[in-house]
Amino acid sequence: MYTEWSQRAEIRWQGPDFLDKVELESELRDTFDICSTCRRCVSLCESFPRLFDLIDNTSAKDIRSVDSVRFSEVVDACTLCDMCYPICPYILPHKYEIDFPNMVIRYRALQRNMGNRNYQQEQLAKIDRNGRIFCYWSRIINWITSKENLVARLVLQWIAGIDRRAVLPKFQPQRFSRQSSVREVRINREAPGFGRKVVIYATCFVEYNKSGIGIAASTVLEKNGVEVEIVYSECCGMPQLEGGSLEEVSRKAISISSELVRWIDRGYDIVTLIPSCSLMMKSTWSLYLPDDQDVKKVALNTYDISEYLVELFGQDGIAEGLRPIGGDITLHYACHAQAQNMGPKSAIILRLIPECNVTVTQRCSGHGGTWGVLKKNHQVAVEFGAPLVNRIVSDQRKYFASECPLAGEHLLDGVATCGKQLRSKVDRSFHPIELLAKSYGVDIV
Protein backbone atom coordinates (compact mmCIF):
# COMPACT_ATOMS: atom_id res chain seq x y z
CA MET A 1 0.00 0.00 0.00
CA TYR A 2 0.88 3.68 -0.19
CA THR A 3 3.45 4.83 2.37
CA GLU A 4 4.88 8.13 3.51
CA TRP A 5 8.18 7.17 1.87
CA SER A 6 6.54 7.30 -1.54
CA GLN A 7 5.29 10.85 -0.95
CA ARG A 8 7.34 13.05 -3.26
CA ALA A 9 6.94 16.74 -3.94
CA GLU A 10 3.57 17.52 -5.49
CA ILE A 11 3.78 18.35 -9.19
CA ARG A 12 1.64 21.35 -10.09
CA TRP A 13 1.80 20.61 -13.79
CA GLN A 14 -1.09 22.91 -14.65
CA GLY A 15 0.67 25.95 -13.15
CA PRO A 16 2.09 28.73 -15.34
CA ASP A 17 5.74 27.89 -14.62
CA PHE A 18 5.68 24.15 -15.32
CA LEU A 19 6.20 24.54 -19.07
CA ASP A 20 8.47 27.57 -18.83
CA LYS A 21 11.45 26.70 -21.04
CA VAL A 22 13.95 29.01 -19.30
CA GLU A 23 13.01 27.80 -15.83
CA LEU A 24 13.20 24.16 -16.86
CA GLU A 25 16.62 24.63 -18.47
CA SER A 26 17.85 26.17 -15.22
CA GLU A 27 16.52 23.19 -13.25
CA LEU A 28 18.14 20.77 -15.68
CA ARG A 29 21.53 22.46 -15.33
CA ASP A 30 21.32 22.58 -11.55
CA THR A 31 20.27 18.92 -11.35
CA PHE A 32 22.88 17.74 -13.85
CA ASP A 33 25.56 19.62 -11.93
CA ILE A 34 24.57 17.89 -8.68
CA CYS A 35 24.43 14.50 -10.42
CA SER A 36 27.89 14.99 -11.92
CA THR A 37 29.43 15.53 -8.47
CA CYS A 38 27.73 12.43 -7.04
CA ARG A 39 27.63 9.83 -9.84
CA ARG A 40 25.97 7.22 -7.65
CA CYS A 41 23.56 6.40 -10.50
CA VAL A 42 26.17 5.76 -13.20
CA SER A 43 25.37 2.05 -13.52
CA LEU A 44 21.57 2.32 -13.35
CA CYS A 45 20.73 3.27 -16.93
CA GLU A 46 22.08 4.90 -20.07
CA SER A 47 21.02 8.46 -19.09
CA PHE A 48 23.74 9.01 -16.52
CA PRO A 49 26.73 7.77 -18.55
CA ARG A 50 25.55 10.04 -21.36
CA LEU A 51 25.28 12.97 -18.96
CA PHE A 52 28.71 12.43 -17.49
CA ASP A 53 30.26 12.05 -20.94
CA LEU A 54 28.71 15.36 -21.99
CA ILE A 55 30.33 17.09 -19.03
CA ASP A 56 33.66 15.27 -19.08
CA ASN A 57 34.16 15.98 -22.79
CA THR A 58 34.05 19.75 -22.28
CA SER A 59 37.29 21.61 -21.64
CA ALA A 60 35.91 23.12 -18.43
CA LYS A 61 34.39 19.84 -17.19
CA ASP A 62 31.32 21.88 -16.32
CA ILE A 63 27.64 21.55 -17.26
CA ARG A 64 27.58 25.27 -18.06
CA SER A 65 29.80 24.51 -21.04
CA VAL A 66 27.23 22.12 -22.53
CA ASP A 67 24.73 23.41 -25.09
CA SER A 68 21.20 22.80 -23.78
CA VAL A 69 20.26 21.27 -27.15
CA ARG A 70 22.26 18.22 -26.11
CA PHE A 71 20.21 17.71 -22.95
CA SER A 72 17.80 15.68 -25.08
CA GLU A 73 20.46 12.95 -25.36
CA VAL A 74 20.25 12.43 -21.61
CA VAL A 75 16.48 12.68 -21.35
CA ASP A 76 15.79 10.40 -24.32
CA ALA A 77 17.75 7.58 -22.67
CA CYS A 78 15.58 7.60 -19.54
CA THR A 79 13.16 4.64 -19.35
CA LEU A 80 11.45 6.00 -16.21
CA CYS A 81 12.47 2.90 -14.29
CA ASP A 82 12.53 5.14 -11.16
CA MET A 83 15.61 3.39 -9.80
CA CYS A 84 17.59 6.60 -9.36
CA TYR A 85 15.07 8.11 -6.96
CA PRO A 86 15.37 5.65 -4.03
CA ILE A 87 19.17 5.87 -3.89
CA CYS A 88 19.53 9.62 -4.52
CA PRO A 89 20.89 11.42 -1.43
CA TYR A 90 19.32 14.71 -2.56
CA ILE A 91 15.62 13.83 -2.60
CA LEU A 92 13.15 15.24 -0.08
CA PRO A 93 13.64 16.23 2.71
CA HIS A 94 16.97 17.51 1.31
CA LYS A 95 16.74 21.16 0.29
CA TYR A 96 17.73 20.35 -3.31
CA GLU A 97 14.58 18.20 -3.74
CA ILE A 98 16.03 16.27 -6.69
CA ASP A 99 13.50 14.13 -8.56
CA PHE A 100 15.20 13.07 -11.79
CA PRO A 101 12.35 10.95 -13.24
CA ASN A 102 9.74 13.67 -12.82
CA MET A 103 12.12 16.25 -14.24
CA VAL A 104 12.38 14.02 -17.33
CA ILE A 105 8.59 13.91 -17.58
CA ARG A 106 8.47 17.70 -17.32
CA TYR A 107 10.99 17.98 -20.17
CA ARG A 108 8.96 15.63 -22.35
CA ALA A 109 5.76 17.52 -21.52
CA LEU A 110 7.44 20.75 -22.62
CA GLN A 111 8.66 19.17 -25.86
CA ARG A 112 5.17 17.86 -26.50
CA ASN A 113 3.71 21.32 -25.86
CA MET A 114 6.20 22.78 -28.36
CA GLY A 115 5.03 20.32 -31.01
CA ASN A 116 8.02 17.97 -30.80
CA ARG A 117 6.14 14.69 -30.63
CA ASN A 118 7.19 11.13 -31.40
CA TYR A 119 4.29 9.99 -33.55
CA GLN A 120 5.36 6.35 -33.59
CA GLN A 121 5.65 6.14 -29.81
CA GLU A 122 2.31 7.93 -29.38
CA GLN A 123 0.60 5.31 -31.52
CA LEU A 124 2.23 2.49 -29.58
CA ALA A 125 0.99 4.11 -26.37
CA LYS A 126 -2.66 3.86 -27.45
CA ILE A 127 -2.87 0.58 -25.59
CA ASP A 128 -6.63 0.16 -25.40
CA ARG A 129 -7.28 1.05 -29.02
CA ASN A 130 -4.54 -1.29 -30.16
CA GLY A 131 -5.51 -4.03 -27.72
CA ARG A 132 -9.16 -4.15 -28.75
CA ILE A 133 -8.28 -4.30 -32.44
CA PHE A 134 -5.36 -6.69 -32.10
CA CYS A 135 -7.25 -9.15 -29.90
CA TYR A 136 -10.01 -9.34 -32.52
CA TRP A 137 -7.41 -10.02 -35.23
CA SER A 138 -5.01 -11.87 -32.91
CA ARG A 139 -4.05 -14.70 -35.27
CA ILE A 140 -3.06 -12.31 -38.04
CA ILE A 141 -1.39 -9.80 -35.70
CA ASN A 142 0.64 -12.49 -33.92
CA TRP A 143 1.80 -13.83 -37.29
CA ILE A 144 2.81 -10.37 -38.48
CA THR A 145 4.68 -9.47 -35.27
CA SER A 146 6.50 -12.79 -34.92
CA LYS A 147 10.28 -12.46 -35.09
CA GLU A 148 10.24 -15.38 -37.52
CA ASN A 149 8.32 -13.27 -40.03
CA LEU A 150 11.32 -11.30 -41.25
CA VAL A 151 9.62 -9.52 -44.15
CA ALA A 152 6.69 -8.31 -42.05
CA ARG A 153 9.02 -7.21 -39.26
CA LEU A 154 11.19 -5.23 -41.66
CA VAL A 155 8.06 -3.46 -42.92
CA LEU A 156 6.96 -2.85 -39.33
CA GLN A 157 10.38 -1.45 -38.52
CA TRP A 158 10.14 0.96 -41.45
CA ILE A 159 6.57 2.07 -40.72
CA ALA A 160 6.40 2.00 -36.91
CA GLY A 161 10.06 2.25 -35.90
CA ILE A 162 9.86 -1.06 -34.01
CA ASP A 163 13.16 -2.90 -34.14
CA ARG A 164 12.78 -6.14 -36.09
CA ARG A 165 14.79 -7.97 -33.38
CA ALA A 166 12.56 -6.88 -30.49
CA VAL A 167 10.23 -9.51 -29.09
CA LEU A 168 6.64 -8.25 -29.07
CA PRO A 169 3.83 -9.49 -26.82
CA LYS A 170 1.26 -11.85 -28.29
CA PHE A 171 -2.41 -10.92 -28.26
CA GLN A 172 -5.11 -13.29 -27.06
CA PRO A 173 -8.40 -13.81 -28.93
CA GLN A 174 -10.53 -13.23 -25.83
CA ARG A 175 -9.84 -10.46 -23.34
CA PHE A 176 -9.31 -11.39 -19.69
CA SER A 177 -12.35 -9.48 -18.42
CA ARG A 178 -14.56 -11.54 -20.74
CA GLN A 179 -12.87 -14.79 -19.79
CA SER A 180 -13.33 -14.05 -16.10
CA SER A 181 -17.04 -13.34 -16.54
CA VAL A 182 -17.66 -17.01 -17.41
CA ARG A 183 -15.01 -18.54 -15.14
CA GLU A 184 -16.26 -20.84 -12.39
CA VAL A 185 -15.76 -19.25 -8.97
CA ARG A 186 -14.52 -21.58 -6.22
CA ILE A 187 -13.96 -19.72 -2.95
CA ASN A 188 -12.43 -21.89 -0.24
CA ARG A 189 -14.65 -21.16 2.74
CA GLU A 190 -12.35 -23.15 5.04
CA ALA A 191 -9.31 -20.97 4.30
CA PRO A 192 -7.95 -18.61 6.98
CA GLY A 193 -8.55 -15.60 4.71
CA PHE A 194 -12.25 -16.27 4.13
CA GLY A 195 -14.24 -13.05 4.36
CA ARG A 196 -11.74 -10.83 2.57
CA LYS A 197 -12.78 -9.12 -0.67
CA VAL A 198 -10.60 -7.75 -3.48
CA VAL A 199 -11.07 -6.14 -6.85
CA ILE A 200 -8.36 -7.10 -9.30
CA TYR A 201 -7.52 -4.20 -11.60
CA ALA A 202 -6.56 -6.42 -14.50
CA THR A 203 -4.02 -4.05 -16.17
CA CYS A 204 -3.78 -3.72 -19.93
CA PHE A 205 -1.17 -6.46 -20.31
CA VAL A 206 -3.32 -9.08 -18.59
CA GLU A 207 -6.47 -7.82 -20.33
CA TYR A 208 -5.08 -8.07 -23.85
CA ASN A 209 -1.92 -10.17 -23.78
CA LYS A 210 -1.68 -12.69 -20.96
CA SER A 211 -4.86 -13.59 -19.13
CA GLY A 212 -3.08 -16.52 -17.48
CA ILE A 213 -1.62 -14.13 -14.93
CA GLY A 214 -5.09 -12.93 -13.96
CA ILE A 215 -6.48 -16.47 -13.83
CA ALA A 216 -3.59 -17.57 -11.62
CA ALA A 217 -4.09 -14.61 -9.27
CA SER A 218 -7.85 -15.18 -9.03
CA THR A 219 -7.35 -18.89 -8.34
CA VAL A 220 -4.74 -18.35 -5.61
CA LEU A 221 -6.86 -15.69 -3.92
CA GLU A 222 -10.00 -17.85 -4.02
CA LYS A 223 -8.00 -20.83 -2.77
CA ASN A 224 -7.18 -18.65 0.23
CA GLY A 225 -10.81 -17.70 0.82
CA VAL A 226 -10.81 -14.27 -0.85
CA GLU A 227 -13.79 -13.08 -2.88
CA VAL A 228 -12.54 -11.73 -6.22
CA GLU A 229 -14.05 -9.27 -8.67
CA ILE A 230 -12.40 -8.22 -11.94
CA VAL A 231 -12.33 -4.61 -13.15
CA TYR A 232 -10.76 -3.15 -16.24
CA SER A 233 -11.95 0.03 -17.88
CA GLU A 234 -8.74 1.35 -19.44
CA CYS A 235 -4.94 1.49 -19.17
CA CYS A 236 -3.50 3.27 -16.12
CA GLY A 237 -1.62 5.82 -18.25
CA MET A 238 2.00 4.72 -17.82
CA PRO A 239 2.65 4.80 -21.61
CA GLN A 240 1.27 8.35 -21.78
CA LEU A 241 3.39 9.36 -18.79
CA GLU A 242 6.49 8.17 -20.65
CA GLY A 243 5.59 10.54 -23.48
CA GLY A 244 4.79 13.53 -21.25
CA SER A 245 1.04 13.54 -22.02
CA LEU A 246 -0.01 14.64 -18.55
CA GLU A 247 -3.51 15.67 -19.60
CA GLU A 248 -4.22 12.09 -20.67
CA VAL A 249 -2.60 10.61 -17.56
CA SER A 250 -4.77 12.80 -15.36
CA ARG A 251 -7.92 11.98 -17.30
CA LYS A 252 -7.27 8.27 -16.90
CA ALA A 253 -6.47 8.61 -13.19
CA ILE A 254 -9.71 10.47 -12.50
CA SER A 255 -11.82 8.06 -14.55
CA ILE A 256 -10.36 4.84 -13.15
CA SER A 257 -10.21 6.03 -9.54
CA SER A 258 -13.83 7.16 -9.59
CA GLU A 259 -14.79 3.60 -10.56
CA LEU A 260 -12.51 1.90 -8.04
CA VAL A 261 -13.63 4.10 -5.15
CA ARG A 262 -17.13 2.62 -5.41
CA TRP A 263 -15.62 -0.81 -4.72
CA ILE A 264 -13.46 0.50 -1.88
CA ASP A 265 -16.55 2.00 -0.24
CA ARG A 266 -18.10 -1.49 -0.31
CA GLY A 267 -15.17 -2.97 1.61
CA TYR A 268 -12.96 -4.21 -1.23
CA ASP A 269 -9.19 -3.83 -1.45
CA ILE A 270 -7.68 -3.05 -4.87
CA VAL A 271 -5.08 -5.51 -6.17
CA THR A 272 -3.00 -4.96 -9.31
CA LEU A 273 -1.05 -7.58 -11.25
CA ILE A 274 1.75 -5.57 -12.89
CA PRO A 275 4.10 -3.37 -10.79
CA SER A 276 4.10 -0.47 -13.26
CA CYS A 277 0.36 -0.12 -12.72
CA SER A 278 0.73 -0.50 -8.95
CA LEU A 279 3.28 2.32 -8.95
CA MET A 280 0.99 4.57 -10.97
CA MET A 281 -1.99 3.99 -8.71
CA LYS A 282 -0.15 4.02 -5.39
CA SER A 283 2.11 6.98 -6.03
CA THR A 284 2.30 8.64 -9.45
CA TRP A 285 -1.35 9.62 -9.83
CA SER A 286 -1.21 11.37 -6.48
CA LEU A 287 1.82 13.41 -7.50
CA TYR A 288 0.00 14.93 -10.46
CA LEU A 289 -3.46 15.11 -8.83
CA PRO A 290 -2.64 15.84 -5.17
CA ASP A 291 -6.05 17.39 -4.45
CA ASP A 292 -8.22 14.63 -5.91
CA GLN A 293 -9.78 12.67 -3.04
CA ASP A 294 -10.69 9.63 -5.15
CA VAL A 295 -7.11 9.34 -6.36
CA LYS A 296 -5.87 9.60 -2.79
CA LYS A 297 -8.31 6.93 -1.56
CA VAL A 298 -7.22 4.56 -4.32
CA ALA A 299 -3.57 5.13 -3.39
CA LEU A 300 -4.31 4.21 0.23
CA ASN A 301 -6.15 1.00 -0.68
CA THR A 302 -4.12 -0.45 -3.55
CA TYR A 303 -1.77 -3.43 -3.28
CA ASP A 304 0.54 -5.19 -5.67
CA ILE A 305 -0.57 -8.86 -5.85
CA SER A 306 2.54 -10.17 -4.08
CA GLU A 307 2.28 -7.43 -1.45
CA TYR A 308 -1.34 -8.36 -0.77
CA LEU A 309 -0.57 -12.07 -0.42
CA VAL A 310 2.29 -11.43 2.01
CA GLU A 311 -0.08 -9.40 4.20
CA LEU A 312 -2.82 -12.02 3.86
CA PHE A 313 -0.53 -14.90 4.79
CA GLY A 314 1.07 -12.94 7.63
CA GLN A 315 -2.19 -11.81 9.22
CA ASP A 316 -4.59 -14.67 8.51
CA GLY A 317 -2.46 -17.64 7.46
CA ILE A 318 -2.14 -19.58 4.23
CA ALA A 319 -4.38 -22.25 2.76
CA GLU A 320 -2.95 -25.75 2.64
CA GLY A 321 -2.11 -27.47 -0.62
CA LEU A 322 1.23 -26.07 -1.80
CA ARG A 323 3.44 -28.76 -3.30
CA PRO A 324 6.86 -28.90 -5.02
CA ILE A 325 7.08 -27.72 -8.62
CA GLY A 326 10.15 -29.76 -9.47
CA GLY A 327 12.81 -27.08 -9.69
CA ASP A 328 14.34 -23.85 -8.43
CA ILE A 329 13.63 -20.28 -9.54
CA THR A 330 15.61 -17.27 -10.72
CA LEU A 331 13.48 -14.22 -9.92
CA HIS A 332 13.91 -10.84 -11.58
CA TYR A 333 12.88 -8.18 -9.05
CA ALA A 334 11.42 -5.63 -11.45
CA CYS A 335 12.30 -1.93 -11.29
CA HIS A 336 8.77 -0.66 -10.70
CA ALA A 337 8.33 -3.18 -7.89
CA GLN A 338 11.55 -1.91 -6.30
CA ALA A 339 10.35 1.68 -6.73
CA GLN A 340 7.39 0.96 -4.45
CA ASN A 341 9.83 0.39 -1.58
CA MET A 342 7.86 -2.58 -0.28
CA GLY A 343 10.70 -5.10 -0.37
CA PRO A 344 10.90 -8.24 -2.55
CA LYS A 345 7.41 -9.53 -1.73
CA SER A 346 7.37 -11.82 -4.76
CA ALA A 347 10.44 -13.63 -3.42
CA ILE A 348 8.67 -14.11 -0.08
CA ILE A 349 5.65 -15.81 -1.65
CA LEU A 350 7.78 -17.99 -3.96
CA ARG A 351 9.82 -19.22 -0.99
CA LEU A 352 6.61 -20.71 0.39
CA ILE A 353 6.78 -23.34 -2.37
CA PRO A 354 8.16 -26.57 -0.84
CA GLU A 355 11.60 -27.79 -1.88
CA CYS A 356 12.26 -24.68 -3.98
CA ASN A 357 15.24 -22.33 -3.82
CA VAL A 358 14.75 -18.77 -5.08
CA THR A 359 17.60 -16.58 -6.34
CA VAL A 360 16.76 -12.88 -6.65
CA THR A 361 18.38 -10.48 -9.11
CA GLN A 362 17.35 -6.84 -9.21
CA ARG A 363 19.25 -5.18 -12.02
CA CYS A 364 17.13 -3.30 -14.61
CA SER A 365 16.33 -5.34 -17.72
CA GLY A 366 16.71 -2.26 -19.94
CA HIS A 367 13.37 -2.82 -21.66
CA GLY A 368 11.44 0.25 -20.50
CA GLY A 369 8.03 -0.60 -22.00
CA THR A 370 7.49 1.02 -25.40
CA TRP A 371 10.97 2.57 -25.11
CA GLY A 372 12.87 -0.68 -25.56
CA VAL A 373 11.16 -1.94 -28.70
CA LEU A 374 11.96 1.13 -30.80
CA LYS A 375 14.85 0.74 -33.23
CA LYS A 376 16.67 3.79 -31.86
CA ASN A 377 16.72 2.24 -28.37
CA HIS A 378 16.60 -1.52 -28.76
CA GLN A 379 20.33 -2.17 -28.98
CA VAL A 380 20.85 -0.19 -25.77
CA ALA A 381 18.09 -2.25 -24.14
CA VAL A 382 19.81 -5.47 -25.22
CA GLU A 383 23.23 -4.37 -23.96
CA PHE A 384 21.83 -3.14 -20.68
CA GLY A 385 20.00 -6.41 -20.07
CA ALA A 386 23.04 -8.56 -20.93
CA PRO A 387 24.28 -8.93 -17.31
CA LEU A 388 20.85 -10.22 -16.29
CA VAL A 389 20.81 -12.64 -19.21
CA ASN A 390 24.20 -13.93 -18.11
CA ARG A 391 22.86 -14.34 -14.58
CA ILE A 392 19.88 -16.37 -15.77
CA VAL A 393 22.16 -18.60 -17.83
CA SER A 394 24.72 -19.09 -15.05
CA ASP A 395 22.05 -19.89 -12.42
CA GLN A 396 20.84 -22.86 -14.50
CA ARG A 397 17.51 -22.90 -12.66
CA LYS A 398 14.45 -24.65 -14.09
CA TYR A 399 12.22 -21.59 -13.79
CA PHE A 400 12.62 -17.90 -14.53
CA ALA A 401 10.11 -15.37 -13.20
CA SER A 402 9.66 -11.62 -13.42
CA GLU A 403 6.92 -9.41 -12.03
CA CYS A 404 7.20 -7.41 -15.28
CA PRO A 405 6.15 -9.66 -18.19
CA LEU A 406 7.65 -7.35 -20.83
CA ALA A 407 11.00 -7.41 -19.05
CA GLY A 408 10.71 -11.17 -18.65
CA GLU A 409 10.16 -11.76 -22.37
CA HIS A 410 12.95 -9.32 -23.25
CA LEU A 411 15.40 -11.20 -21.03
CA LEU A 412 14.21 -14.60 -22.21
CA ASP A 413 14.84 -13.48 -25.79
CA GLY A 414 18.38 -12.60 -24.73
CA VAL A 415 18.80 -16.09 -23.32
CA ALA A 416 17.57 -17.61 -26.59
CA THR A 417 20.21 -15.75 -28.58
CA CYS A 418 23.09 -17.04 -26.44
CA GLY A 419 25.34 -19.70 -27.86
CA LYS A 420 23.93 -23.21 -27.48
CA GLN A 421 26.64 -24.14 -25.00
CA LEU A 422 25.53 -21.24 -22.80
CA ARG A 423 21.78 -21.81 -22.93
CA SER A 424 19.77 -21.74 -19.74
CA LYS A 425 17.30 -24.46 -18.81
CA VAL A 426 14.41 -21.98 -18.91
CA ASP A 427 12.22 -21.83 -21.99
CA ARG A 428 9.59 -19.33 -20.85
CA SER A 429 9.07 -16.49 -18.41
CA PHE A 430 6.53 -16.72 -15.57
CA HIS A 431 4.89 -14.13 -13.39
CA PRO A 432 5.53 -15.13 -9.73
CA ILE A 433 1.80 -15.61 -9.10
CA GLU A 434 1.73 -18.21 -11.89
CA LEU A 435 4.36 -20.31 -10.12
CA LEU A 436 2.51 -20.05 -6.81
CA ALA A 437 -0.65 -21.17 -8.62
CA LYS A 438 1.30 -24.03 -10.18
CA SER A 439 2.35 -25.09 -6.68
CA TYR A 440 -1.35 -25.20 -5.78
CA GLY A 441 -1.90 -27.59 -8.70
CA VAL A 442 -3.20 -25.12 -11.29
CA ASP A 443 -2.38 -25.89 -14.92
CA ILE A 444 -0.38 -22.90 -16.22
CA VAL A 445 -0.75 -22.20 -19.94
Buried (B, 14 or more C-beta within 10 A) or exposed (E): BBEEEBBBEEBEBEEEEBBEEEEBBEBBBBBBBBBBEBEEBEEBBBBBBBBBEBBEEBEEEEBEEBEEEEBEBBBBBBBBBBBBBEEBEBBEEEEEEBBBBBBBBBBBBBBBBEEEBBEBBBBBBBBBEBBEBBBEEBEEBBEBBBBEBEEBBEEBBEEBBBBBBBBBBBBBEEBBBEBBEEBEEEBBEEBBBBEBBBBBBBBBBBBBBBBBBBBBBBBBBBBBBBBBEBBBBBBBBBBBBBBBBBEBBBBBBBBBBBBBBEBBEEEBBBBBBBBBBBBBBBBBBBBBBBEBEBBBBBBBBBBBBBBBBBBBBEEBEBBEEBEEBEBBBBBBBBBBBBBBEBBBBBBBBBBBBEEBEBEBBBBBBBBBBBBBBBBEBBEBBBEBBBBBBBBBBEBEBBBBBBBBBBBBBBBBBBBBEBEEEEBBBBEEBBBBBBBBBBBBEBEBE
